Amino acid sequence: MSHRKGGKVAEVPERRCIVTGDVRPKEDLLRIVIGPDNTVVPDLEERLPGRGLWLCPSRDVINTACAKNAFAKAARQKVVVDPALADRIEKLLLQKSLDLLSLARRAGQAVAGYEKVRSQINEGAAMILAARDGAADGKSKIEAKARDLPIYTVLDAAEIGAAFGRDKAVHVAVAPGGLAKQLGRSLRRLKGFRAV
């Protein structure tokens, strides 16, 4: 896969999921490495040494990989797999998402609250977050305002609120930029671990 960048065609690196066989851009997958003690280690930042094993970001795919010994087969060695690996990955992705959201708030790139979100949409927003446990009528009002913006309903109101230093927050708008891209990727990967 390729896309234009500054007049040149930039290649988008792709990897194959060891469970489904799907070939996708790296950014749509999760990287796993085998640690020195033969344990399966999630590598969300994609910086750990060793050969990466790539998986579609989904609780079902992780559980299938554990059940069918896919990590050992792909690594061609015996491995130690945490039976709660999918839960561990969900917690890591949740923490990463909340850290990025908190960072965006401190940088003045994320606002919470219906009126502030409406204002940010008019000024320019990269994405909208709506609490998955928020009221349906509030979500539909924001969706109507958001037009073509991506809307993520992955986090709970209490989780979003924690990033803003309050009990709950139902709507958030994030301004365009690097933090928005990172947050979007993290939320897309987290979505596969959360029941809809």
Phi and psi restraints in degrees (value plus and minus 20) as a CYANA .aco file:
   2 SER   PHI    -162.8  -122.8
   2 SER   PSI     138.3   178.3
   3 HIS   PHI    -166.9  -126.9
   3 HIS   PSI     139.9   179.9
   4 ARG   PHI     -98.8   -58.8
   4 ARG   PSI     118.1   158.1
   5 LYS   PHI    -164.3  -124.3
   5 LYS   PSI      89.6   129.6
   6 GLY   PHI      41.0    81.0
   6 GLY   PSI      17.5    57.5
   7 GLY   PHI      67.3   107.3
   7 GLY   PSI     -37.7     2.3
   8 LYS   PHI    -122.0   -82.0
   8 LYS   PSI     136.5   176.5
   9 VAL   PHI    -111.1   -71.1
   9 VAL   PSI      97.0   137.0
  10 ALA   PHI    -117.3   -77.3
  10 ALA   PSI     110.5   150.5
  11 GLU   PHI     -96.9   -56.9
  11 GLU   PSI     114.6   154.6
  12 VAL   PHI    -116.9   -76.9
  12 VAL   PSI      96.3   136.3
  13 PRO   PHI     -82.8   -42.8
  13 PRO   PSI     117.6   157.6
  14 GLU   PHI    -140.9  -100.9
  14 GLU   PSI     133.8   173.8
  15 ARG   PHI    -158.6  -118.6
  15 ARG   PSI     140.9   180.9
  16 ARG   PHI    -124.9   -84.9
  16 ARG   PSI     112.1   152.1
  17 CYS   PHI     -88.9   -48.9
  17 CYS   PSI     110.3   150.3
  18 ILE   PHI     -92.4   -52.4
  18 ILE   PSI     -31.7     8.3
  19 VAL   PHI    -121.2   -81.2
  19 VAL   PSI     -73.3   -33.3
  20 THR   PHI    -108.4   -68.4
  20 THR   PSI     -43.1    -3.1
  21 GLY   PHI      62.3   102.3
  21 GLY   PSI     -21.8    18.2
  22 ASP   PHI     -85.2   -45.2
  22 ASP   PSI     117.1   157.1
  23 VAL   PHI    -120.3   -80.3
  23 VAL   PSI     102.5   142.5
  24 ARG   PHI    -158.0  -118.0
  24 ARG   PSI     143.2   183.2
  25 PRO   PHI     -78.4   -38.4
  25 PRO   PSI     123.4   163.4
  26 LYS   PHI     -70.6   -30.6
  26 LYS   PSI     -59.4   -19.4
  27 GLU   PHI     -87.1   -47.1
  27 GLU   PSI     -34.5     5.5
  28 ASP   PHI    -114.1   -74.1
  28 ASP   PSI     -16.5    23.5
  29 LEU   PHI    -141.1  -101.1
  29 LEU   PSI     150.4   190.4
  30 LEU   PHI    -128.6   -88.6
  30 LEU   PSI     118.6   158.6
  31 ARG   PHI    -120.6   -80.6
  31 ARG   PSI     115.0   155.0
  32 ILE   PHI    -144.6  -104.6
  32 ILE   PSI     120.2   160.2
  33 VAL   PHI    -144.6  -104.6
  33 VAL   PSI     142.7   182.7
  34 ILE   PHI    -120.2   -80.2
  34 ILE   PSI     100.5   140.5
  35 GLY   PHI     -91.9   -51.9
  35 GLY   PSI     151.2   191.2
  36 PRO   PHI     -80.9   -40.9
  36 PRO   PSI     -43.9    -3.9
  37 ASP   PHI    -114.9   -74.9
  37 ASP   PSI      -2.7    37.3
  38 ASN   PHI      48.5    88.5
  38 ASN   PSI      -1.4    38.6
  39 THR   PHI    -109.7   -69.7
  39 THR   PSI     131.0   171.0
  40 VAL   PHI    -101.4   -61.4
  40 VAL   PSI     102.7   142.7
  41 VAL   PHI    -142.3  -102.3
  41 VAL   PSI     100.8   140.8
  42 PRO   PHI     -86.8   -46.8
  42 PRO   PSI     116.0   156.0
  43 ASP   PHI    -143.4  -103.4
  43 ASP   PSI      55.6    95.6
  44 LEU   PHI     -82.6   -42.6
  44 LEU   PSI     -53.3   -13.3
  45 GLU   PHI    -104.6   -64.6
  45 GLU   PSI     -29.3    10.7
  46 GLU   PHI      38.0    78.0
  46 GLU   PSI      24.2    64.2
  47 ARG   PHI    -144.1  -104.1
  47 ARG   PSI     -30.5     9.5
  48 LEU   PHI     -90.1   -50.1
  48 LEU   PSI     127.0   167.0
  49 PRO   PHI     -90.6   -50.6
  49 PRO   PSI     138.0   178.0
  50 GLY   PHI      90.6   130.6
  50 GLY   PSI     145.6   185.6
  51 ARG   PHI     -92.4   -52.4
  51 ARG   PSI     109.1   149.1
  52 GLY   PHI    -101.0   -61.0
  52 GLY   PSI     118.8   158.8
  53 LEU   PHI    -129.6   -89.6
  53 LEU   PSI     106.7   146.7
  54 TRP   PHI    -127.0   -87.0
  54 TRP   PSI     118.7   158.7
  55 LEU   PHI    -156.2  -116.2
  55 LEU   PSI     127.2   167.2
  56 CYS   PHI     -83.5   -43.5
  56 CYS   PSI     118.4   158.4
  57 PRO   PHI     -98.1   -58.1
  57 PRO   PSI      64.9   104.9
  58 SER   PHI    -171.8  -131.8
  58 SER   PSI     119.9   159.9
  59 ARG   PHI     -77.0   -37.0
  59 ARG   PSI     -62.3   -22.3
  60 ASP   PHI     -81.2   -41.2
  60 ASP   PSI     -62.4   -22.4
  61 VAL   PHI     -86.0   -46.0
  61 VAL   PSI     -63.4   -23.4
  62 ILE   PHI     -83.2   -43.2
  62 ILE   PSI     -65.3   -25.3
  63 ASN   PHI     -83.8   -43.8
  63 ASN   PSI     -57.8   -17.8
  64 THR   PHI     -84.9   -44.9
  64 THR   PSI     -62.7   -22.7
  65 ALA   PHI     -79.5   -39.5
  65 ALA   PSI     -60.9   -20.9
  66 CYS   PHI     -87.3   -47.3
  66 CYS   PSI     -66.1   -26.1
  67 ALA   PHI     -87.6   -47.6
  67 ALA   PSI     -55.7   -15.7
  68 LYS   PHI    -118.8   -78.8
  68 LYS   PSI      -8.5    31.5
  69 ASN   PHI      40.2    80.2
  69 ASN   PSI      11.3    51.3
  70 ALA   PHI     -84.9   -44.9
  70 ALA   PSI     -52.1   -12.1
  71 PHE   PHI     -85.8   -45.8
  71 PHE   PSI     -65.0   -25.0
  72 ALA   PHI     -85.0   -45.0
  72 ALA   PSI     -61.8   -21.8
  73 LYS   PHI     -84.1   -44.1
  73 LYS   PSI     -65.4   -25.4
  74 ALA   PHI     -89.1   -49.1
  74 ALA   PSI     -55.3   -15.3
  75 ALA   PHI    -106.5   -66.5
  75 ALA   PSI     -31.5     8.5
  76 ARG   PHI      35.6    75.6
  76 ARG   PSI      24.7    64.7
  77 GLN   PHI    -181.5  -141.5
  77 GLN   PSI     145.4   185.4
  78 LYS   PHI     -94.2   -54.2
  78 LYS   PSI     119.5   159.5
  79 VAL   PHI    -153.1  -113.1
  79 VAL   PSI     138.7   178.7
  80 VAL   PHI    -128.4   -88.4
  80 VAL   PSI     100.5   140.5
  81 VAL   PHI    -132.7   -92.7
  81 VAL   PSI     107.1   147.1
  82 ASP   PHI     -87.9   -47.9
  82 ASP   PSI     104.0   144.0
  83 PRO   PHI     -81.5   -41.5
  83 PRO   PSI     -41.9    -1.9
  84 ALA   PHI    -121.7   -81.7
  84 ALA   PSI      11.9    51.9
  85 LEU   PHI     -78.8   -38.8
  85 LEU   PSI     -62.9   -22.9
  86 ALA   PHI     -82.9   -42.9
  86 ALA   PSI     -61.5   -21.5
  87 ASP   PHI     -83.8   -43.8
  87 ASP   PSI     -60.5   -20.5
  88 ARG   PHI     -83.2   -43.2
  88 ARG   PSI     -64.0   -24.0
  89 ILE   PHI     -84.8   -44.8
  89 ILE   PSI     -61.4   -21.4
  90 GLU   PHI     -78.5   -38.5
  90 GLU   PSI     -65.6   -25.6
  91 LYS   PHI     -82.0   -42.0
  91 LYS   PSI     -61.7   -21.7
  92 LEU   PHI     -84.0   -44.0
  92 LEU   PSI     -64.5   -24.5
  93 LEU   PHI     -86.3   -46.3
  93 LEU   PSI     -58.6   -18.6
  94 LEU   PHI     -83.1   -43.1
  94 LEU   PSI     -66.6   -26.6
  95 GLN   PHI     -83.2   -43.2
  95 GLN   PSI     -61.2   -21.2
  96 LYS   PHI     -82.2   -42.2
  96 LYS   PSI     -64.0   -24.0
  97 SER   PHI     -82.0   -42.0
  97 SER   PSI     -65.1   -25.1
  98 LEU   PHI     -86.6   -46.6
  98 LEU   PSI     -58.1   -18.1
  99 ASP   PHI     -82.4   -42.4
  99 ASP   PSI     -63.8   -23.8
 100 LEU   PHI     -86.1   -46.1
 100 LEU   PSI     -60.5   -20.5
 101 LEU   PHI     -84.9   -44.9
 101 LEU   PSI     -62.0   -22.0
 102 SER   PHI     -83.9   -43.9
 102 SER   PSI     -60.9   -20.9
 103 LEU   PHI     -83.7   -43.7
 103 LEU   PSI     -62.5   -22.5
 104 ALA   PHI     -82.7   -42.7
 104 ALA   PSI     -59.6   -19.6
 105 ARG   PHI     -83.2   -43.2
 105 ARG   PSI     -67.1   -27.1
 106 ARG   PHI     -85.5   -45.5
 106 ARG   PSI     -47.4    -7.4
 107 ALA   PHI    -105.7   -65.7
 107 ALA   PSI     -18.9    21.1
 108 GLY   PHI      54.9    94.9
 108 GLY   PSI       0.9    40.9
 109 GLN   PHI    -126.3   -86.3
 109 GLN   PSI     -17.5    22.5
 110 ALA   PHI    -159.4  -119.4
 110 ALA   PSI     114.3   154.3
 111 VAL   PHI    -147.4  -107.4
 111 VAL   PSI     129.7   169.7
 112 ALA   PHI    -142.0  -102.0
 112 ALA   PSI     134.6   174.6
 113 GLY   PHI      84.6   124.6
 113 GLY   PSI     121.0   161.0
 114 TYR   PHI     -74.7   -34.7
 114 TYR   PSI     -70.2   -30.2
 115 GLU   PHI     -86.3   -46.3
 115 GLU   PSI     -62.5   -22.5
 116 LYS   PHI     -84.7   -44.7
 116 LYS   PSI     -58.6   -18.6
 117 VAL   PHI     -85.0   -45.0
 117 VAL   PSI     -65.0   -25.0
 118 ARG   PHI     -77.3   -37.3
 118 ARG   PSI     -63.9   -23.9
 119 SER   PHI     -83.9   -43.9
 119 SER   PSI     -63.1   -23.1
 120 GLN   PHI     -85.4   -45.4
 120 GLN   PSI     -56.7   -16.7
 121 ILE   PHI     -81.1   -41.1
 121 ILE   PSI     -62.9   -22.9
 122 ASN   PHI     -85.6   -45.6
 122 ASN   PSI     -55.7   -15.7
 123 GLU   PHI     -99.2   -59.2
 123 GLU   PSI     -44.0    -4.0
 124 GLY   PHI     105.5   145.5
 124 GLY   PSI      96.8   136.8
 125 ALA   PHI    -152.2  -112.2
 125 ALA   PSI     131.9   171.9
 126 ALA   PHI    -112.5   -72.5
 126 ALA   PSI     -50.5   -10.5
 127 MET   PHI    -182.1  -142.1
 127 MET   PSI     142.7   182.7
 128 ILE   PHI    -143.4  -103.4
 128 ILE   PSI     119.4   159.4
 129 LEU   PHI    -131.3   -91.3
 129 LEU   PSI     111.4   151.4
 130 ALA   PHI    -144.3  -104.3
 130 ALA   PSI     108.8   148.8
 131 ALA   PHI     -78.5   -38.5
 131 ALA   PSI     113.4   153.4
 132 ARG   PHI     -89.0   -49.0
 132 ARG   PSI     -38.0     2.0
 133 ASP   PHI    -124.2   -84.2
 133 ASP   PSI      -3.8    36.2
 134 GLY   PHI     -98.7   -58.7
 134 GLY   PSI     143.9   183.9
 135 ALA   PHI     -86.0   -46.0
 135 ALA   PSI     121.2   161.2
 136 ALA   PHI     -81.9   -41.9
 136 ALA   PSI     -57.9   -17.9
 137 ASP   PHI     -88.1   -48.1
 137 ASP   PSI     -56.0   -16.0
 138 GLY   PHI     -85.4   -45.4
 138 GLY   PSI     -61.9   -21.9
 139 LYS   PHI     -81.4   -41.4
 139 LYS   PSI     -64.8   -24.8
 140 SER   PHI     -86.2   -46.2
 140 SER   PSI     -54.9   -14.9
 141 LYS   PHI     -84.1   -44.1
 141 LYS   PSI     -64.5   -24.5
 142 ILE   PHI     -87.8   -47.8
 142 ILE   PSI     -60.9   -20.9
 143 GLU   PHI     -79.6   -39.6
 143 GLU   PSI     -59.6   -19.6
 144 ALA   PHI     -84.5   -44.5
 144 ALA   PSI     -59.5   -19.5
 145 LYS   PHI     -91.6   -51.6
 145 LYS   PSI     -56.3   -16.3
 146 ALA   PHI     -91.3   -51.3
 146 ALA   PSI     -35.9     4.1
 147 ARG   PHI      30.6    70.6
 147 ARG   PSI    -131.5   -91.5
 148 ASP   PHI    -114.8   -74.8
 148 ASP   PSI     -12.3    27.7
 149 LEU   PHI     -92.0   -52.0
 149 LEU   PSI     124.8   164.8
 150 PRO   PHI     -87.1   -47.1
 150 PRO   PSI     117.4   157.4
 151 ILE   PHI    -139.3   -99.3
 151 ILE   PSI     102.3   142.3
 152 TYR   PHI    -124.3   -84.3
 152 TYR   PSI     102.0   142.0
 153 THR   PHI    -136.7   -96.7
 153 THR   PSI      45.1    85.1
 154 VAL   PHI    -130.7   -90.7
 154 VAL   PSI     -50.8   -10.8
 155 LEU   PHI    -120.3   -80.3
 155 LEU   PSI     133.4   173.4
 156 ASP   PHI    -103.2   -63.2
 156 ASP   PSI     141.5   181.5
 157 ALA   PHI     -79.1   -39.1
 157 ALA   PSI     -58.4   -18.4
 158 ALA   PHI     -88.5   -48.5
 158 ALA   PSI     -56.8   -16.8
 159 GLU   PHI     -87.5   -47.5
 159 GLU   PSI     -65.1   -25.1
 160 ILE   PHI     -83.2   -43.2
 160 ILE   PSI     -63.9   -23.9
 161 GLY   PHI     -78.0   -38.0
 161 GLY   PSI     -59.6   -19.6
 162 ALA   PHI     -78.4   -38.4
 162 ALA   PSI     -57.6   -17.6
 163 ALA   PHI     -89.3   -49.3
 163 ALA   PSI     -40.2    -0.2
 164 PHE   PHI    -126.0   -86.0
 164 PHE   PSI     -12.3    27.7
 165 GLY   PHI      48.6    88.6
 165 GLY   PSI      12.3    52.3
 166 ARG   PHI    -159.1  -119.1
 166 ARG   PSI     153.4   193.4
 167 ASP   PHI     -85.7   -45.7
 167 ASP   PSI     -68.0   -28.0
 168 LYS   PHI    -164.4  -124.4
 168 LYS   PSI     132.0   172.0
 169 ALA   PHI    -166.6  -126.6
 169 ALA   PSI     113.4   153.4
 170 VAL   PHI    -121.3   -81.3
 170 VAL   PSI     -56.9   -16.9
 171 HIS   PHI    -144.2  -104.2
 171 HIS   PSI     119.5   159.5
 172 VAL   PHI    -159.6  -119.6
 172 VAL   PSI     120.3   160.3
 173 ALA   PHI    -136.9   -96.9
 173 ALA   PSI     117.1   157.1
 174 VAL   PHI    -137.8   -97.8
 174 VAL   PSI     109.6   149.6
 175 ALA   PHI     -91.1   -51.1
 175 ALA   PSI     136.2   176.2
 176 PRO   PHI     -81.8   -41.8
 176 PRO   PSI     131.1   171.1
 177 GLY   PHI     126.2   166.2
 177 GLY   PSI    -196.7  -156.7
 178 GLY   PHI     -81.4   -41.4
 178 GLY   PSI     -60.4   -20.4
 179 LEU   PHI     -83.7   -43.7
 179 LEU   PSI     -59.6   -19.6
 180 ALA   PHI     -82.3   -42.3
 180 ALA   PSI     -61.1   -21.1
 181 LYS   PHI     -83.0   -43.0
 181 LYS   PSI     -66.4   -26.4
 182 GLN   PHI     -83.8   -43.8
 182 GLN   PSI     -62.9   -22.9
 183 LEU   PHI     -84.1   -44.1
 183 LEU   PSI     -63.1   -23.1
 184 GLY   PHI     -78.6   -38.6
 184 GLY   PSI     -63.6   -23.6
 185 ARG   PHI     -83.7   -43.7
 185 ARG   PSI     -64.9   -24.9
 186 SER   PHI     -82.7   -42.7
 186 SER   PSI     -62.6   -22.6
 187 LEU   PHI     -88.1   -48.1
 187 LEU   PSI     -57.4   -17.4
 188 ARG   PHI     -83.0   -43.0
 188 ARG   PSI     -60.3   -20.3
 189 ARG   PHI     -91.7   -51.7
 189 ARG   PSI     -58.3   -18.3
 190 LEU   PHI     -84.2   -44.2
 190 LEU   PSI     -54.8   -14.8
 191 LYS   PHI     -73.5   -33.5
 191 LYS   PSI     -57.8   -17.8
 192 GLY   PHI     -87.8   -47.8
 192 GLY   PSI     -31.3     8.7
 193 PHE   PHI    -125.7   -85.7
 193 PHE   PSI     -22.7    17.3
 194 ARG   PHI    -132.7   -92.7
 194 ARG   PSI     116.3   156.3
 195 ALA   PHI     -86.6   -46.6
 195 ALA   PSI     116.4   156.4
